[in-house]
Amino acid sequence: MKDISTFEDIQLLVDEFYGKIRADSLLGPVFNRAIDDWEHHLNKMYRFWQTLLLEEGTTYFGNPFIKHQPLAISPDHFSQWLKLWEETITHHFEGSVAEEARFRAQKVAYVFQMRLFGRENIGSFAT
């Protein structure tokens, strides 16, 4: 298995991950209701993860928290989101960048939950 090292790797990770999200019984209804243009969303996520993981001079512009703030979500949604992220990474990649992808996703989930629910309501996965 290889590490995440190219834009194509980011596309594979993001496409498979969001395919799982869309089909998931907990997350699918939330995401499918909130996103009306999946191509646009996926392109934005490619840039987001490419910027975080590959540092190739790409730039992600946006405030993902604002998009998530009005959604009817709970700590369980974040736990499932991270579970699917982990499954997708483990299926395709190993190495330091794959570990960084895990770490970054945990931090995103932690920060979002802190802002949405407060420290006392964060799922047990968050570190």
Buried (B, 14 or more C-beta within 10 A) or exposed (E): EEBBBEBEBBBBBBBBBBEBBBEBEBBEEBBBEBBEEEEEBBEBBBBBBBBBBBEEEBEBEEEBEEEBEEEEBBBEBBBBBBBBBBEBBEEBBEEEBBBBBBEBBBEBBBBBBEEBBEEEEBBEBBE
